[in-house]
Every structure is written in C-alpha cells, then in structure tokens.
Amino acid sequence: MKFVKLTPIAMVASMMMTNAFSTESVLNDVVVTASPMTTPVTVEMDPKVPRQPLPAHDGADFFKSVPGFSVMRKAGTDGELSFRGMGGSRVNILVDDQNIFGGCSARMDAPTAYIFPEVYDKVTVVKGPQTVLYPGHGSAATIRFEKEPKTYSKPGYDVHASGLVGSFGRHDEVVDATAGDKGYFINFSGSNSHSQDYKDGNGNKVHSQYSRYSASTTLGLTPDDNKRFELTALRSNGYADYADRTVDGKEFLRENITFKSEIKNVSNLIEKIDFQISDNYVDHTMQRDGFMSGVAMTVRHNTNAARVSSVLNLADTLKAQLGADYSISTHSNNGMTGLPVFSDDAELESHAVFGEITKKLSDKDSVIGGVRLEHWRAYDNQTNSSTKGASRSDSLASGFARYESALSSIPNAKGYVGLGRSERMPDYWELISNSSGQQFLTLNTEKTNQLDFGVIQKTDSSLMSASLFYNKIKDYVMVAYSNNSATGVSNVDATTYGGELSVIQYVMPKWKLGTSVAYTHGKNDTSNTTLAQVAPLEGRISLNYEDGKYTHGGVLRLVAAKDKYDANNGGIAGYDIGKTGGFGVFSLNTTYKRDKRTTLSAGIDNLFDKTYAEFISRTGTVSGVTGMGYVPNTRVNEPGRTAWLKATIALD
C-alpha cells in the first residue's frame, strides 16, 4: 500500500522523500502543512500522511491545512467546517458518496464528527458549484472521503497502521488492512482516539476531553476484472466535553450498512455502471454538567439512500456520466425525558437526476458541464411548532459549465473558467430546528450563482495554483441569535468574492519554500453590512530542508485582524461575536523515513505558546463547570504549545 502519496503545497515545514527536481517530488511531502489545487477546482489529498497542525482525529481538523477552509472551535473535537465564509450544508460532506447528518439541534455533532480521516484512502475537494454528481450538492464545496478499490490477482494483503502520542494525553491508534485473492477480498479499518482537556497559551484548561473509536468491515467479491460487489458494516461511538456550552456529548453512535456494485466494460457505449444503497443511523446523547447535572436528551437521525450512475463513451472525445439518487431522512428525539420513547420531529425526502458531460475540443482544450434536477419534500412534526403536521415541496435546478485550456502564454500551465449555479434546499437546522412558526413554509431556497477561474502551473521545481471566485447569492439563509441561542431564520441577498493562491518552490536542491494566502470578502446586500461568519485574510510561509531519509521544516501561519462583523447573525453552527486581533503561530516538524514502509514524524505546534482564538470560534462559555478550574472566555481559545510523535507503517 502506498501511503506517502500526497499533493501538499508550499507553505509549511513539510517533509519530502527525494531530492530530485521534479514535479512529483514537489508534491510528495511526508508531513503535510498545506494542500494546493492540483487540477482545475480540485484538491486531492492522502489522509494517511501526517499533517500539521496535529494530525487530524476528525473530518474538520483535517482541513486546517487546506487554504480557504476555516474550522469553528467548540472544544477538543467536532469543529465545524467553513469554506470561503460558507458553512453548514453549503459544504457538502460525503463518505463513500453518502451524506452523513448529525442529530443535535445545536450542531454538537457536525457530519465531520463521525469521520476519522486516516481510515480512508483519498480525500477530494471540489471548489464551488462545479459538480452535480453527488447528493447534497454543496454550493461552497463538495468533499469526498473515499476508500479506493483494491484487487488481487493472487493471494495478497495491504496494511496501513499508525500510532500517535501527544500533549494533553492525546493518543491515536489506526489500522486499515485488506487481504484477498483473485475472486474476493476483505477489509478491516479501525481507529481509536483520546485526549484530556488541553490548555491554551495562558495555561488555562479548556473543557475539551474526548474519546472516539470506529470500526468497519467490508466483504467483497470480484468474479472477474469487470465486476465488483461490496458489503460494508460500520460502527463508531465516543464522547466529548464542550467549552462553548453547558452540555456535553455523552454518545456519538453511528451505524452504517452499505452495499455497492460496479460493472465495467458493459459495451462500447457503457464504460461503467455503479449502484449503491445505504443506511446511516446516528444516535447522539447530550447531558448537562454543573447546573441541572444529569438531565439528558437523545436525538436520532436515520438516512436511507440509493444511487445509480453510469459512465458513457458517446464518442472518442465525448464522455458523459448520468445517474439518479434518492434519500429519506427522519429526525427524532426523546424530549429530554431520558426515556427510550422517541417521537419524529422532521422528515426530509429528495429525488434527483443528474448528468455531466466532458467534451475534449483538442489536445489542450476541453469543456465540462452538468445539470442536476431535484425534488424535495419536508415534513414538520415538531410538537411545539405552529406548523406541526405541515409539509412543503420544492423543485430545484442546479448546473455548471467550465472551460479548461493549456495556456500558451504561460509555460506548463492550465487555466480554467467556470460558471455555476446551485439551488439549495434549507437543511434540517435551518428549516426545522431553528425556525419558528411560519418560517418552515416561507423560507426560500438558497440560490448561488458563482464565477470561478484560475490557473495551475507545474514545472520541474515548482507548483503554483491560483483560484478566484465571485459569488452572488439570492435568498442566503441567515440565522439570528440571542443569548447564545438561535431565535429565527430569514433570507437575505449576499455577495462574496476572493480566492486562494499557493506557491511551492525549490530555492536550492535541498531547500523548499512555500507560501499560500486565502481571502474572502462577504457583504450582506440586504442590510448593506458585513456578511457574518467570514474568516479574515490568512497566509502561510514554510521552509523545508530535505536530506535523504531526514526532513526538517517550519511553518508560520499569519492571520489578519478583523474588525468588521455582524453581531448575533450567522449560520446554523454559530454567529459573529465581535472583532479579533491578528496573530501569528509558528510550528516545527521533522521526519525520519527508515525505508519505504516505515516513517517516524514529530512536531511542535504553536511553538511559542501563543494565546489566540479563531474569528469564527464559538463563545467560550462554560458556566456549568466554572467551579472546576475552567475559565470562561469570549471565544474558545486554541491549544497552546502541543508536541506530538507519530509512527506509520505500510505493508504489502
């Protein structure tokens, strides 16, 4: 199994395995500190490679090293992702092309809370509304966590295993093992992660302890080279303490069953047919600490889904992918009774058809476009809602077109320009959980119209990627807050624009310099104010030294001050609290690669023990446990100086 293949960018103390001047060596870092765009609108990453800051234990932390992403800090785990100022379901999270929906009405368990990235083989980000192939259809970005198919012509196996220890009692254990023969295979993946309360740069404890585990088994049949059938069962669970509220997560149970089939080379026309059916069940229990200690509430979210798609070779230069998907999700709770008596409060159902076409115009030019048509139906079953028993249905249309071309004016470069439209149905948290009265019926669908353009250049000693966007959003869904609780949802019009720039360059044979910058400007056009929950300008500078088996590096992350905000407005995950000052955080890492199978990496994050908080952090209020040594803050502070050591082994 190859576990050190990645596409990192030039920004941080990254580690490499070769000293050759080649594009491949520019991309293959041993510790990833920033990930560049490698093809138009797309970032591809290997989650089995260590990352800095401290290698991720959940799906949100993983993206701290990807320019353009921000993570809302709640405590030690379960952060909320935002891309270019857009959060919630605008960032579409997919696990093997399935949507995972959390259960908590206050977003204690975002979809990424149920994902341990390292057990997957590949993570892909599509920026903006530039694909229509997947359920959920993210308007800001589409993120896919994937297990890559493995086949064996004779008895064989692949094993990836790692162990990590770090400050504040942090430890992770991971294994991903596959064995098989010509006609079958079996895969087992497991993870375990734990941390005690961390301390911020001032030495204050943050209520943030957590433990998580996951385990999955896949049985596969491969009757011949063109057929593949898989059955997967997964279970994960854990608990987490929160610094942004007086409620902790006592259970994060997820159970999943998935059946997938793939048939290739059906005919000259049909290159491939894929079918998938899945059941995702989430059971989340929250319980108060301190005041009203012991009062608990359990919520459940169950999603059944199916998807079929086909790849068609319409001509030598024309390829199409067509398909349909369906899902129905039911949300229920026990009303804080602590009893196993549940009532449904919402049901959401969707049907969709989609198609993407790729036309190769020449050796240098191509056009990609797609359309997605969806029909949604939602039911409000809340007992305390004035619209209890009501339903609504909406028909949505989304699509995009993109032109890609090798640029004659810039050597070894490809440019692109794309126009996309995404129509998004308000999600459970916008439509049901945080709405009141007639908002269930009157809240409009959100329409995103975005222009994307950029360029990627690869040479023997450098990699540069630049992506820019301009976005007009009609009926942007805004959530208002008071006293840390959502009070209502409304539609506004909004404008955002900005982009990401990444450059990685060998300045000498053994020295690699990297820089990146990400910026988004957001405006609420309806009120002529700053758009809430848009992170400030951020940049990174990294320098790496590579010497055979050893690599050493450092990265400086710089974040600008932000004094423009929209107090008490935001999205389903949080809201603007106030201004923030700028800060810089410096980190170090080093790696010893004993051979192609074994790597030992170590790092110190926040070397100078800086006390800081992200702009989009949650309020750091822990009133229920302040008598236990925790200090309330305006925001949840990030961890102080953090040391870690990770060993990775790959066998095949």
C-alpha positions in Angstrom: 0.0 0.0 0.0 1.4 3.4 -0.9 0.8 5.8 1.9 3.1 8.7 1.2 1.5 10.0 -1.9 0.0 13.4 -1.4 -0.4 16.7 -3.0 0.8 19.3 -0.5 1.6 22.8 -1.1 4.3 25.2 -0.4 3.7 26.5 3.0 4.8 24.8 5.9 7.5 22.7 7.2 6.8 19.9 5.0 8.8 16.8 4.5 9.9 15.0 1.4 11.4 11.8 0.3 13.5 12.7 -2.6 15.9 15.4 -3.6 15.3 15.3 -7.3 14.0 18.4 -9.0 10.7 17.1 -10.3 7.0 17.9 -10.0 6.4 14.6 -8.3 9.0 15.5 -5.6 7.3 18.9 -5.1 4.0 17.1 -4.4 5.2 14.2 -2.2 5.6 15.6 1.3 6.0 13.4 4.4 4.2 15.9 6.7 1.5 18.0 5.0 1.1 21.6 6.1 -0.9 22.9 3.2 -2.6 21.3 0.2 -2.7 23.0 -3.2 -5.2 22.7 -6.0 -3.7 20.1 -8.4 -6.3 20.1 -11.2 -8.9 22.8 -12.0 -11.2 23.5 -9.0 -10.0 20.3 -7.3 -7.7 19.5 -4.4 -6.8 15.8 -3.8 -5.2 14.6 -0.6 -3.9 11.4 1.0 -5.3 11.2 4.6 -2.8 8.6 5.6 0.0 11.1 5.5 0.7 13.0 8.8 -0.4 16.7 8.8 0.4 19.7 10.8 -1.1 21.1 12.9 -1.5 18.0 15.0 -2.7 15.2 12.7 -6.4 15.2 12.4 -8.7 13.0 14.5 -11.9 14.1 12.9 -13.1 15.3 9.5 -13.0 19.0 10.3 -9.5 19.2 11.8 -8.2 17.6 8.6 -8.9 20.7 6.6 -6.9 23.1 8.8 -4.0 22.7 6.3 -6.1 23.4 3.2 -6.1 27.1 2.1 -9.6 28.6 2.1 -11.0 26.4 4.9 -11.7 27.6 8.5 -12.7 25.5 11.5 -15.0 26.7 14.2 -13.6 25.7 17.6 -16.1 24.2 20.1 -13.7 22.3 22.2 -11.2 19.5 21.6 -13.2 17.9 18.8 -16.2 18.2 16.5 -15.3 21.5 14.9 -17.5 23.0 12.2 -16.1 23.5 8.7 -16.4 26.7 6.7 -15.1 27.3 3.2 -14.8 30.8 1.8 -17.2 32.0 4.5 -19.8 29.4 3.8 -20.6 26.7 6.4 -23.3 24.1 7.3 -24.7 22.2 4.4 -23.2 24.6 1.9 -20.1 22.4 2.4 -21.3 19.0 1.3 -19.6 16.2 3.3 -19.7 12.7 1.7 -18.4 9.4 2.9 -18.1 7.0 0.0 -20.6 9.3 -1.7 -23.1 9.1 1.2 -24.4 12.1 3.2 -24.0 11.8 7.0 -26.3 14.1 9.0 -25.7 14.8 12.7 -28.5 14.8 15.2 -28.1 17.7 17.6 -30.3 20.7 17.0 -27.4 22.9 18.2 -24.8 21.2 15.9 -22.8 19.4 18.6 -22.2 16.7 16.1 -21.5 18.1 12.7 -21.1 15.4 9.9 -17.3 15.5 10.3 -17.6 14.4 13.9 -18.3 10.9 12.7 -15.3 10.7 10.3 -11.7 9.6 11.3 -9.9 10.7 8.0 -7.0 8.3 8.2 -9.1 5.1 7.7 -9.9 6.5 4.2 -7.6 6.4 1.2 -8.4 9.6 -0.6 -10.0 13.0 0.2 -11.2 15.2 -2.7 -12.4 18.8 -2.6 -14.3 20.4 -5.5 -14.4 24.1 -5.0 -17.7 25.9 -5.7 -20.8 24.6 -7.6 -18.6 22.9 -10.2 -20.0 19.4 -10.0 -23.6 18.0 -9.9 -22.8 14.3 -9.4 -23.3 13.9 -5.7 -26.2 14.0 -3.3 -26.4 17.1 -1.1 -24.8 19.2 -3.9 -22.7 21.7 -1.9 -22.8 25.3 -3.1 -19.5 26.3 -1.5 -17.6 23.0 -1.8 -18.0 19.2 -2.2 -15.8 17.0 0.0 -15.5 13.3 -0.6 -13.8 10.8 1.8 -13.2 7.7 -0.2 -12.0 4.1 0.2 -10.2 3.1 -3.0 -10.9 -0.3 -4.5 -8.2 -2.9 -4.2 -8.0 -6.0 -6.3 -5.7 -9.1 -6.2 -4.6 -11.4 -9.0 -3.1 -13.8 -6.4 -3.2 -14.0 -2.6 -2.0 -10.8 -1.1 -2.5 -8.1 1.5 -2.1 -4.4 2.3 -1.8 -2.9 5.8 -1.6 0.7 6.9 -1.1 1.2 10.7 -0.1 4.2 12.8 0.2 5.3 16.4 0.3 8.9 17.7 1.1 10.3 21.2 0.9 14.0 22.0 0.5 16.7 24.6 -2.6 16.7 26.9 -2.9 12.9 27.0 -3.6 12.7 23.2 -3.2 9.3 21.6 -4.4 7.7 18.4 -4.3 4.2 17.1 -5.2 3.3 13.5 -5.3 0.2 11.3 -6.5 -0.3 7.8 -5.9 -3.8 6.5 -7.0 -5.6 3.3 -6.4 -9.2 2.3 -7.7 -11.1 -0.8 -7.3 -13.3 -3.8 -8.5 -13.2 -7.4 -12.1 -13.6 -6.5 -12.6 -11.9 -3.2 -11.2 -9.5 -0.6 -11.9 -8.5 3.0 -11.0 -5.1 4.6 -11.0 -4.1 8.2 -10.5 -0.5 9.4 -10.4 0.7 12.9 -9.4 3.8 14.8 -9.2 4.9 18.4 -8.5 8.5 19.6 -8.5 10.1 23.1 -7.4 13.4 24.6 -7.6 15.0 28.0 -8.5 18.7 28.5 -6.0 20.8 26.6 -4.5 24.1 27.8 -4.4 27.4 25.9 -1.4 29.6 25.7 -2.1 31.2 29.1 -2.0 27.8 30.7 -5.8 27.7 31.3 -7.6 24.4 31.0 -10.2 24.2 28.3 -13.2 21.8 28.9 -12.3 19.6 25.9 -11.7 15.9 26.8 -12.9 13.4 24.3 -12.7 9.7 23.2 -13.7 8.2 19.9 -13.5 4.9 18.2 -14.6 3.5 14.8 -14.6 0.0 13.2 -15.7 -1.2 9.8 -15.6 -4.4 7.8 -16.0 -4.8 4.1 -16.6 -8.1 2.3 -16.0 -8.0 -1.4 -16.5 -10.3 -4.4 -14.6 -9.8 -7.7 -15.8 -12.6 -10.0 -13.7 -11.1 -12.9 -11.8 -8.0 -13.8 -15.1 -6.2 -14.7 -17.3 -6.9 -11.7 -17.1 -5.9 -8.1 -19.6 -6.3 -5.2 -19.1 -5.0 -1.7 -21.0 -5.2 1.6 -19.8 -2.9 4.4 -20.8 -2.6 8.1 -19.5 0.2 10.3 -19.9 1.3 13.9 -18.4 4.3 15.7 -19.0 5.9 19.1 -17.5 8.2 21.7 -18.0 11.1 24.0 -16.8 14.8 24.0 -16.8 17.7 26.5 -17.6 21.1 25.2 -16.2 24.5 26.1 -18.9 26.5 24.3 -22.0 25.4 26.2 -23.1 23.7 29.4 -24.0 20.5 27.6 -21.5 17.7 26.8 -21.9 14.9 24.3 -22.2 11.6 26.0 -22.8 9.5 23.0 -21.9 9.8 19.3 -23.1 6.5 17.9 -23.1 5.9 14.2 -24.1 2.6 12.5 -23.9 2.1 8.7 -24.6 -0.6 6.3 -23.8 -0.2 2.6 -24.0 -2.4 -0.5 -22.1 -1.3 -3.6 -21.7 -2.9 -7.1 -19.6 -1.9 -10.0 -19.8 -3.4 -13.5 -17.2 -2.2 -16.1 -16.9 -2.5 -19.9 -20.6 -3.4 -20.3 -20.5 -2.4 -24.0 -18.7 0.0 -26.3 -21.1 2.7 -25.2 -21.4 1.9 -21.5 -18.0 2.1 -19.8 -19.2 1.5 -16.2 -22.4 1.2 -14.1 -22.3 1.8 -10.3 -25.1 1.1 -7.8 -25.2 1.8 -4.1 -27.7 1.5 -1.3 -27.1 2.6 2.2 -28.5 3.0 5.7 -26.9 5.6 8.1 -28.1 5.8 11.7 -26.9 8.4 14.2 -27.8 8.3 17.9 -26.5 11.3 19.9 -27.0 11.9 23.6 -26.2 15.2 25.3 -26.2 15.8 29.0 -25.8 18.9 31.2 -22.9 19.4 33.6 -23.0 21.6 36.7 -26.4 23.2 37.0 -29.2 20.6 36.2 -26.5 18.0 36.1 -27.7 14.7 34.7 -30.5 16.0 32.6 -30.1 14.3 29.2 -31.6 14.3 25.8 -31.1 11.8 22.9 -31.7 12.6 19.3 -31.6 10.2 16.3 -31.1 10.8 12.6 -31.7 8.0 10.2 -31.0 8.3 6.5 -31.7 5.7 3.8 -30.2 6.4 0.4 -29.7 4.9 -3.0 -27.7 5.9 -6.0 -27.1 4.7 -9.5 -24.7 6.2 -12.1 -23.2 5.2 -15.5 -20.3 6.4 -17.5 -20.9 6.6 -21.2 -18.4 6.8 -24.1 -20.5 8.8 -26.6 -17.6 9.4 -28.9 -13.8 9.4 -28.9 -13.8 13.0 -27.5 -17.1 12.9 -25.6 -17.9 11.3 -22.3 -21.0 11.5 -20.1 -21.9 10.5 -16.6 -25.6 10.1 -15.9 -27.5 9.0 -12.8 -30.1 9.3 -10.2 -30.1 9.4 -6.4 -32.7 9.2 -3.6 -32.7 9.8 0.1 -35.1 10.0 3.0 -34.0 11.1 6.5 -36.0 11.0 9.7 -35.1 13.0 12.8 -36.5 12.1 16.2 -35.9 12.9 19.9 -36.9 11.8 23.4 -37.7 15.3 24.7 -35.1 15.3 27.5 -37.0 12.7 29.3 -34.1 10.2 29.4 -36.6 7.6 28.4 -36.4 5.3 25.3 -39.6 6.9 23.9 -38.9 8.8 20.7 -41.1 10.9 18.5 -40.3 12.1 15.0 -40.0 15.9 14.6 -39.0 16.0 11.0 -38.7 14.1 7.7 -36.9 15.2 4.6 -37.0 13.4 1.3 -35.2 14.1 -2.0 -35.2 12.6 -5.5 -32.7 13.8 -8.1 -31.4 13.1 -11.6 -28.0 14.4 -12.8 -25.7 14.4 -15.7 -22.2 15.7 -16.5 -20.6 15.8 -20.0 -16.9 16.2 -20.8 -16.0 17.3 -24.3 -12.4 17.3 -25.5 -12.1 20.1 -28.0 -8.4 19.4 -28.7 -5.2 18.2 -27.0 -5.2 21.4 -25.0 -8.8 22.3 -24.6 -11.9 20.8 -23.0 -15.4 21.7 -21.8 -17.2 20.2 -18.8 -20.8 20.9 -17.9 -23.6 19.4 -15.9 -27.2 19.7 -14.7 -28.9 18.4 -11.6 -32.7 18.4 -11.1 -34.0 17.7 -7.6 -37.4 17.4 -5.9 -37.6 17.9 -2.2 -40.3 17.3 0.3 -40.1 18.2 4.0 -42.5 17.5 6.9 -42.7 19.4 10.2 -43.7 17.1 13.0 -42.5 19.2 16.0 -44.9 19.2 18.8 -44.3 22.8 19.7 -44.5 24.2 16.2 -47.4 26.3 14.8 -46.9 24.4 11.6 -47.0 20.9 13.1 -48.2 18.4 10.5 -47.4 20.8 7.6 -45.4 19.8 4.6 -43.7 21.6 1.7 -42.2 20.5 -1.6 -39.7 22.3 -3.8 -38.2 21.6 -7.2 -34.6 22.7 -7.6 -32.3 23.2 -10.6 -28.5 23.4 -10.5 -25.8 23.3 -13.1 -22.4 24.5 -14.3 -20.2 24.8 -17.3 -16.4 25.0 -17.2 -13.7 25.6 -19.9 -10.2 24.3 -19.4 -7.2 25.1 -21.5 -3.4 24.6 -21.6 -2.1 28.2 -21.7 0.3 29.1 -24.5 1.2 32.4 -22.7 2.4 30.6 -19.5 4.6 27.5 -19.9 3.4 24.3 -18.3 0.2 25.9 -17.1 -3.5 25.2 -17.4 -6.2 27.8 -17.0 -9.9 27.4 -16.4 -13.1 29.5 -16.1 -16.4 28.2 -14.9 -19.9 29.4 -14.2 -22.0 27.5 -11.7 -25.5 27.8 -10.2 -26.6 25.9 -7.1 -30.1 25.9 -5.7 -30.0 24.6 -2.1 -32.9 23.4 0.0 -32.7 24.7 3.6 -31.4 21.9 5.8 -33.0 20.4 8.9 -31.3 23.0 11.2 -32.5 26.0 9.1 -35.9 24.7 8.2 -37.0 22.8 11.4 -34.7 23.1 14.4 -34.1 26.9 14.4 -37.2 28.1 12.6 -40.3 29.3 14.3 -43.9 29.5 13.2 -44.4 30.1 9.5 -40.7 30.1 8.6 -41.0 26.4 7.8 -43.3 27.4 5.0 -41.9 30.8 4.0 -38.1 30.3 4.0 -36.9 30.3 0.4 -34.4 28.0 -1.2 -30.9 29.5 -1.5 -29.6 30.3 -5.0 -25.9 30.6 -5.5 -24.5 32.0 -8.8 -20.7 31.8 -8.9 -17.9 32.6 -11.4 -14.7 30.5 -10.8 -11.5 31.0 -12.6 -7.8 30.1 -12.0 -4.6 28.7 -13.2 -2.2 25.8 -12.2 1.4 25.7 -13.3 3.7 22.8 -12.7 7.4 22.8 -13.5 10.4 20.6 -12.5 11.0 22.6 -9.4 7.7 24.4 -8.6 4.0 24.2 -8.3 1.7 27.2 -8.4 -2.1 27.3 -8.1 -4.4 30.3 -8.1 -8.2 30.2 -7.8 -10.5 33.2 -7.7 -14.3 33.4 -7.4 -17.2 35.9 -7.5 -20.5 34.9 -6.0 -24.0 36.4 -5.9 -26.3 34.6 -3.5 -30.1 35.2 -3.6 -32.1 34.2 -0.5 -29.0 33.4 1.5 -30.2 31.7 4.7 -29.3 33.7 7.8 -29.7 32.6 11.4 -30.2 35.2 14.1 -29.0 34.6 17.7 -29.7 35.9 21.2 -28.0 34.8 24.4 -26.2 32.0 22.5 -29.4 30.5 21.2 -30.9 30.7 17.7 -34.0 32.9 17.6 -35.0 32.7 13.9 -34.1 32.2 10.3 -34.6 34.6 7.4 -33.5 35.1 3.7 -31.1 37.9 2.6 -29.1 38.6 -0.5 -25.3 38.4 -0.3 -22.1 38.8 -2.3 -18.8 37.1 -1.7 -15.6 37.2 -3.6 -11.9 36.2 -3.1 -9.7 33.2 -3.7 -6.6 31.2 -2.8 -3.0 31.3 -4.0 -0.4 28.7 -3.3 3.2 28.5 -4.5 5.8 25.9 -3.7 9.4 26.3 -5.0 12.7 24.7 -4.6 15.1 27.5 -3.9 18.1 25.1 -3.7 18.3 21.3 -4.3 17.6 20.5 -0.6 15.5 23.6 0.3 11.8 24.1 -0.5 10.0 27.3 0.2 6.2 27.5 0.3 3.7 30.3 0.6 -0.1 30.5 0.5 -2.8 33.1 1.0 -6.6 32.8 1.3 -9.0 35.7 1.4 -12.8 36.1 1.2 -14.9 39.3 1.3 -18.5 39.0 2.2 -21.4 41.5 2.1 -25.0 41.3 3.2 -26.6 43.2 0.3 -30.0 43.4 2.0 -28.7 45.3 5.1 -25.6 46.7 3.4 -23.4 45.3 6.2 -20.6 42.8 6.5 -21.7 39.2 5.9 -21.4 37.1 9.1 -19.0 34.3 9.7 -16.4 35.1 7.0 -12.9 34.4 8.3 -10.2 37.1 7.9 -7.2 37.1 5.5 -4.8 34.2 6.2 -1.4 33.3 4.9 1.4 30.7 5.5 5.1 30.6 4.9 7.1 27.4 5.1 10.6 26.3 4.7 11.7 22.7 4.4 15.2 21.1 4.4 15.4 17.6 2.8 18.4 15.4 3.3 17.9 11.8 2.3 16.0 10.0 5.0 15.6 13.1 7.1 13.5 16.1 6.6 13.0 19.2 8.8 10.7 22.1 8.4 8.9 25.0 9.9 5.7 26.9 9.1 4.5 30.3 10.1 0.7 30.9 10.0 -0.4 34.5 9.9 -4.0 35.7 10.3 -5.1 39.3 9.9 -7.2 41.2 12.4 -10.9 41.6 11.7 -12.9 44.5 13.0 -15.9 44.2 10.7 -18.6 41.8 11.8 -22.4 41.3 12.1 -23.0 40.7 15.7 -25.5 37.9 16.6 -26.0 36.8 13.0 -24.5 33.8 11.3 -25.4 30.2 10.3 -26.6 27.0 11.9 -23.2 26.5 13.6 -22.6 29.9 15.1 -22.6 33.6 14.8 -20.4 36.7 14.9 -19.3 37.6 18.4 -17.1 40.7 17.8 -13.7 41.7 16.4 -10.5 39.8 16.7 -6.9 40.8 16.6 -4.3 39.4 14.2 -1.9 36.7 15.3 0.9 34.5 14.1 1.6 30.9 15.1 4.9 29.1 14.4 5.3 25.3 14.3 8.1 22.9 13.6 8.2 19.3 12.3 10.7 16.6 11.5 10.6 13.2 9.8 12.8 10.1 9.7 11.9 7.8 6.8 13.6 4.5 7.6 12.5 2.8 4.4 9.6 2.9 2.1 7.4 1.1 4.7 8.2 3.0 7.9 8.1 6.7 8.8 8.5 8.4 12.1 7.4 12.0 12.3 7.2 14.6 15.1 6.2 18.2 15.5 5.6 21.0 17.9 2.5 23.1 17.1 2.3 26.7 18.4 6.0 26.6 19.4 5.8 30.0 21.3 2.7 29.1 23.2 0.5 31.8 21.7 -2.9 32.5 23.2 -5.4 33.1 20.4 -8.8 32.2 19.1 -10.2 32.0 15.5 -12.7 34.6 14.4 -15.4 32.1 13.8 -14.9 30.3 17.1 -17.9 29.6 19.3 -18.4 31.6 22.6 -16.1 30.2 25.3 -18.8 30.0 28.0 -18.7 27.0 30.4 -20.9 28.4 33.2 -21.9 25.0 34.3 -18.3 23.9 35.1 -16.5 27.2 36.0 -16.1 26.0 39.6 -14.0 23.1 38.3 -11.0 25.1 37.1 -12.2 26.2 33.7 -12.0 29.9 32.7 -14.8 31.4 30.5 -13.6 33.4 27.5 -15.2 35.5 24.8 -14.2 32.7 22.4 -12.9 29.1 22.8 -9.1 29.5 22.7 -7.0 27.3 20.5 -4.5 24.8 22.1 -1.2 26.2 23.4 2.2 24.6 22.7 1.5 21.0 21.6 4.1 18.3 20.9 3.4 15.1 19.0 5.1 12.0 17.7 3.6 9.7 15.1 4.8 6.3 13.7 3.4 5.0 10.4 4.0 1.6 8.8 2.8 0.3 5.4 3.0 -3.4 4.4 2.1 -5.1 1.2 
